[in-house]
């Protein structure tokens, strides 16, 4: 499970770096500083530009193109994940969201590789059994695709449910994990 240590930006340099990462499922954008990953999304995600802008405002920082050791780490870990040799990411994460969203994302991090849970299961695990819709919304607000594995959460009826990266990618990720258990 990745580290979710709270990271404060250096006041002298409150900018984050962004880089494009090539994956078997298409380009992704990674945003990080020297200490943690803040954002990882598929470039083709609907309204990505708006999502990055909202994130930048919430994080109260500027984002410039560049690289960090954290971006290099996540790139290396993604390659290993996609090759089927990595099941647990070690990239340190910085979560930007409400306390409820963070609790949902931390619960996602407890969903084992190769397994799925329903939105209801996730709500029950959070001791909020009636909050499955709020859980689904928080999953949709996840800014760190794959590493925070919202792709492992499916509908109660066993259907895929939604996924910001698209259901084709979601199915591909689930199939990868089942093949490489």
N, C-alpha and C positions, 0 to 999 in steps of 0.2 A: 504494500500500500504506500503511495507517495506521501511525503511529508507535506503537511498543510500549515507550516509555521507562518505566523503573521509576520510580514516583512514590511518595514517602513522604508520608503524611498529616501535616499540621501538628499537632504535639503539643498545641497550645492548642485546636485544633478538629478532633478526629478523627472528625467525623461526615461522612457522605456525604448528598447530596440525591437524592431520587427524584421522578420526574415521570411522568405518563401521556402517551404519544404516540399519536395517532390515525393509523393507516396504512390503506391499502386492504385489508390482510389482518387487520385488527382492532387492538385496543389493545395497546400494548407498554409495558413499564415500563423506564425508563432510570434508572440510578444512576451518579452522577458526583460529583466534587469540582470545584474550579476548574481542575484541570490535566488530568484524564483521565476517560474513560468506563470504568467498572468492570463494568457489567452492562447487558444489553439483551435482554429476553425478551418473548415474547408472553404477555399476561396469562392467556390460556386454557390455557397449558401445564400439563400434569398436574403436580401437586405443586409448583407455583410457590412457594407460601408456604414450604414446607420448603426449597426451593432457595435462596430469599432469606435465610432464617434461617441455613443452613449457610454461605452466602457471607459474611454479616455476622460470623459467628464466625471464619471463616478470615481475613477482613480485619481483625479485631479493632477494629471500629468500630460506631458507631450509624448508623442511616439515618433521616433525617427528610424529610418532604415539603418540596419546594422546587425551585428552579430554579438552574442555573448556566449560564455561558457555554458550557460543554461540552455540556450538554443541549440548549441552543438550537442549537449547531452540528450535533449529531447529528440533531436534528429537521429542520433545513434540508437536510442531506445525504440523509436518508431520503426526503424529498419529491422531491428531484432524482433519486435512484435509482429510485423508483417511477414517475417520469415518463419514465424511460429516458434521462435526460441525464447521469447520474453513473455512472461505471464504477469509480472508485477513491476510496475514502473517505480523508479526511485527519484525521478525529477521532483525537486521541491516545488510546491504550488503556493500561489497567493490567490485566495478566493476573494472576489469582489462581489458582494451581494448582501442581502438582508440576513439576519441571524437564522430565519427559517430556511432561506435558500441554502445557506451554508450547512445547516443540519441535513437537508435533503442530499446535498452533494457529498457530504461525509458518509452518509448512509450508502450512497451509490458506490463509494470506494470500498465498502464492505461486501459488495456483490461479487462473488467469486468468478474468476476467469472461466468461461465456458458455460456458465449458468445464467438463467434468466429469472427475473422476479416480475410480478405485476405491480402496477401503480398502487393497488390496494395492499399488497404485501409490504411495499415500501412504507406506506402510510401507517400500517400496523406496527412495523419495526420502529417507527418514530413515535409510537404511542399516540397517534392521531388518526384512528381508523376511519373517520369520516372525511379526512382531508385529502383523499386521493386525487381530486381535481387540482388542489393547490400543489400537491406533490408533482403532478404532471406538468403544471405551469413552471414550477421551479426547475424541473428537469429540462424543460425547453429553454430556460434562461441560462443553462450551463454554458460557460465560455471556454471550457477546456474539453474539447471532444476527445474521444477514445480513452484518454488517461482517466478522466472521470467518466466511467462507462455507462452513460445514459442509454447507449445502444442495447444494454442488457435488460432494459425495462420494457415489458410488453403489455399489451392489453389483457384484461381479465379473461377474455374469451380465447386467449392463446394467439390472437392476431398480433402483427408487428406493432401496431400503434404508430405514432408519429416519430420523426427523427429529423432534426435540423439539417443534417447532411443528406437527407433523402432516404426513403425506405430501401432503395436498391443497395445503398452503402450499408445500411443497418443490417440487412440480410447477409451481405458479404462478410461483415465483421462477425456476426454470429456464426456463420458457416466456418470461417477461419478458426475461431476459438474451439468449435466442436471438433474440427479435423485435427487440431494440434494439442488436444488435452493430454 
